Amino acid sequence: MTPEPSEDPSAPVASGIGRWTIAMQWGCLLLLSSAFAAGLELTGIPAALLMGPMVAGAIVGMNGGTIRLPRPAFLCAQALIGTMIAESIHPGIIGTFLGNWPLFLAVVLSVIAMSTLSGFVISKLNILPGTTAIWGSSAGAATSMLVMADAYGADVRLVAFMQYLRVVFVAAAASLVARYWAGIDGPLPEIDWFGPIHPVPFLETLAIAVVGGLLGKWLRIPAGVFLVPFLLGSALSIGGMLVIEIPEWLLAISYAMLGWNIGLGFTRPILAHARRALLPTIVSILVLMSFSGLLAYILVRVVGIDPLTAYLATSPGGMDSIAIIAASSNVDVPFVMALQTARLLMVMAVGPSLARFVASRAIPPK
């Protein structure tokens, strides 16, 4: 759905940076992204190549910037990141899940229940309309929630604000936890940006990313452009039929595009439109993050996994940004991705019915 610019309060307004030429705006975004990413790298923050561009995009967006990441570029970035994460998946994760599936199911359902309760409270207090509050609070992939919210008549602008604000909070908290609490000391290992590329594995990896991304989009699977390359690449990698190879410079570009897509969404019109819901949304995000932290503690005590793996596994979205942070940290990436994927699939399965059910009870009958 593409509203007419005159009817869309979230449409970019030519003020501040928005008065600059498109080339100047992109140049400013690149310079800020490089500066923030470099600074975060020096402090040892994981996923600096995601967080730096995200902060830079938010600065440009909130200061009137009118540039937006082209949709095809964002989809390509998602497909590449999904394929990259597939490299870390191994068969052992299946045994882990089969041995603890009641606990994992309880964790997933608990996160969904808490996020739904947050939306119900926001709606019940008449801060936001019912379905808008429910979809905005849903702990699924942000992009998927926007598509489904639009289909069910919610205010997509407010849903986008709530979803991406949570992504920013969760990604920032996860990076800080990884750096200052979970035992990651000092700078991260030096990255070989332009190492040798083996043509056949590289081309096969690109083919999986392209085919999987197109398949996910064609099948209209929620978050399919990320999820299908991830699942397809995992299956082929585990089966020994694919060696995944993506050069670091290409991953850096993908991380930056994902960060820009999130950051540039925070514009003055959207912030003004969502002003009334800002404080309740922040409170609900902090409550959900705290609850997820409690679930992580339970996983540590019961399953015996390390705290950072548990924290990332239970973090309430977005899955692609959590995947990048996990890949940049010393954690059990397959465990993180398995639990994140399970929650996403569960939200997709019960989300529409749950949103309608809860919204109908949040809104008093006329």
N, C-alpha and C positions, 0 to 999 in steps of 0.2 A: 504494500500500500504506500503510495507516494502522494501525500497531500500537496495541494497548491501552496506555493511559498507564502502567499498572502493570508492563508488560512491556518498556517502551522506556526504556533508560538515558538517551536523549537528551531525554526529555520534560522540560519546564520544571519546576523544583523551586521551591516557594515559600520563598525565602530572600533576604535582602538587599532589593534593589529589587523582587523578586517579591512581597513582602508589601504593596507599595503597590497602590492601585486601578489598574485598567487606564488610566483617564484620566490619573492621575499619572505612570504609566510612559511613556505617549505624550508627555505634556508634557515630561518629562525628556529623552526622545529628541529631541524637536523643538528644545529649548533647546541641548542639546549639539551637535546637527547644525548648527544655525545658527552657534554659536560656532566650531566647528572649520572649517566651510566659509568663514566670513568671514576667519578667521585665515589659511587657506591661500590665499584669494584675494588677501589683502594681500601675501603673499610671492611671488605670481606663479606658484604651482603650477598647472599645467593640470589640468582635471577636478576642481577643488576641490569642486564640487557633488556629485561622486560620492565622493571620498575622505573628506570631512568626515562625511557620514552613515554611511559604512562604519565609520570609527573610532568614532563615537558608538554605532552599533549593537553593535559588539564590546564596548564598555564596559558597556552595559546588559545584554547577554547574559551576559557573564562575571561580572556582579555579581547574578545571580539573576533578571534580567528574564524575564517569562513572555509578553510580547507577541510576536506574529509577524505579518509582513506577509501579508495575505490573498492567496491564490494568484491570484485574478482581477486584483488591483491590480498584482502583479508581471508578469503576462502582458501587461497593457495597457502597462506601462512598456517592456517589451521590444519590443512592436510599434511604439510611437511612436519609440523610438530607432532601430530598423531603418529606418523610413521616413525619419527625419531624415538618416541617413547616406547614403541613396540620392540625396539632392540633390547630393552632391559627385561622383557617378560620371559619367565622360565617355567617349566612344567611344575615345579615345586609349589607354586602358589595354589594350584588346584587342590593338592593334598591339605594345605593349610586351611583352605576354605571348607572342604568337606569335613575336616575335623572340628571346626568351630562355627559351622553355619548358623546354629541358633543364635549365638552371640552376635555375629555379623548382621543377621537379619534384624535383630533387636536394635542394633546401633543405627542401621539405615532407617528403620521405621521411627525411631526416636527423633532423629534429626528432622524427618518429614513432619512428624507431629508437632514438634516445637516451632518450626517455621510456619506451619499452618495456624497454630495458636497465636503467633505474633500477628499474622494477617487478620485473624478474627478480632483480636483486641483493637487493632488500629481501625478496623471497619466498625466495630461496635461503638467505639468512641466518636464515630462520625468524622474522623480525620480524613479518611479517604473512602470512596465507594467500595462496596463489598468485593467484587471480582478483581478490581484494581489492587486492593490491599493484599488479597490472597496471592495473586500471581507475582506481585512485586516482592512478596516475602518468601516465595517458594524456593527451596534450596536445590535448584537444578541448574543446568547450564543456562547462563543469562540469555544467550541468543535464542535458545529453544523456548524459554519462557516468554520472550517478546512475540515470537511467532504464534504461540498458543494463546497468549493474552489477546492479541489482535483478533484471532479467530473467534474468541468468546466475548468480544465486545468491551474489553477493559480499556482504560486510558493508557495507550502504549507509551506515551511520553513519561508518565509517572512510573509505570512499570520499569521502563528503561533506567530511570533515575535510581529507583530503589535497588534494582539488580546490580547495576554497575557500581553504585556506591558500596554495596556489600563486597563486590569483587575487589575493589580498591582496599577496603579495610582488611579483608581476609588475606590478600596477597601481601600487604604491608606487614601485617602481624606475623604471617608465616615466615617471611624473610627475616624479621627481627628475632623471632624465636629461634630460627635456625642459626643465626649468627651469635646471639648473646646468651641463649639459655641451653641449647642442646649440644654444646660442646664443640662447635665448629670454631676453631681459634685461628686467627691470622688470615692472611689473604688466601683465596682459593688457588688451586694449582694453575700455573700459567697455561694459557690457551694457545695452541698452535693454529693460528688463523688460516694459514695458507699451506697446510700440509699436503702431501701428495694425494692425488685422487685416483682411485682405481676405476677405470671407465665402466666396466661391466656391472659391478655392484652399485655404482652410483646411478647408472641409467635404469637399472632394475628398481632401485629405491624410488626414483622419480616416477617410474611407471606405476608402482604401487600407490604412491601418493595421488597421482592424477586419476587413475582408474578408481581407486577407493573413494576419493573426494567426489568425483562425478557420480559414482554409484550412490553414495550417501545423499547427494543432492537430488538425484533422479528419483530415488525411493522415498524422498521427503522424510527421512528419519531425523528426529530431533537431534541436533548436534552431529548429524551424520557425516558432515565433511571432515570432522575431527575423529569421530568414533569409528567409522568404517575403515579408513586407512590404519588406525590403531589396531583394530581386531584382525584385519586381513594381514597386516605386517607381522603381528604377533604369531598368528597361526603358521605363516610361511617360515618365520624365523625359528620357531620351536621345531618345526618339521625339517629343518636343515635345508630348505629350498631357497632361502634368501639370506644374503648377508647385507644388512642395512648399513649404508654409508652416506652421510650427509656432511659436507664440509662445514667447518665452524662459521665461516663467513656467511653462508647461506642460512644457517640457524640463527645467527645474530640478526639478519634482516627479518626473518620470520618473527623472532621475539619482539623486535622493534615495531613491526606492523601490528602485532596483537596489542602491544602497549598503546600505540597511537589510537587504535580503534576504540579502546576504552577511554583514554584520556580526552580525546577530542569530543567525546559525547557530553562533557560537562561544560555547557555553554551558559551564558547569562540568562537567556530566555527560559531554559529548562530549570535553572536554579530558582528563578523568580516564580515559575509555574509551580515548583515543588516546595516553595518556602514554608508553607504551613505544615507540610509533612516532614520537614528536615529533621527536627529534634526527635519526634517519635520514631522515625526510621533509624536514626543513629542508635537510639536506645534499644530498639528491637534487634539491630545487628549485633550490638555488644552482648545482649542477653543470649542470642543464638550462638555467638562465638564462645561465650563462657560455658554454655551447655555442651557444646562440642568438645571443649577442653575437658570437661568432666567425663564425657564418654571416652576420650583419649586416655585419661587416667585409668579408667576401668579396663581398657584394652591392655594397657601396660601391666596392670596387676594380674589380670586373668590369663592373657595370652603370652605375656613375657616379651613383647616386642619393645623396641627402643621408643622413648617418648616422642621424638620428632616424627618418626614414621606414623605413630598413632595420631599425632596432632594433624599431620597433613592428610591422613586418610579420612579423618572425621571433619575436616574443615568444610564449611558449607559453600563451596564454589568460589570462582568458576573452575571447572575441571581442567581447562587448558592452561590457565595460569598456575594452578597447583601442580600440574604435570611439569611445567618448566622449573618451578622451585624444587620439586622432588628430584628432577634430573640434575640440578645444580648442587645438591646436598648429598651427604653420606647417609642415605636412607634406603629402605627396602621399597624400591619403586614399584615392583609388581604388586606388592600388598596395597600400597597407596592407590594405584590405578584400579585395582580390582574392587576396592570398597567404593571409590568415587564412581566407577562405572555402574556398580550395582545400585547406588543411590539414584543416579541419573535414570536408569531404566525403570526403577520403581516409581519415580516421579512421573515419568512419561506414561506409565501404565495407569496410575491412580489419580494423576494431577487434574485432568478435566472434571471428572466426577466429584473429586474432593473439593475443588474450587467452587463448583456450583452448589454443592451441599452446604458448605460452610457459609458461603455468601448469602444463601437463602435464609440462614438462621441469624446472620449478623444484621440483616436488614429487617426492621419491624414490619409486619403486614399492614397494608393500608386499608 
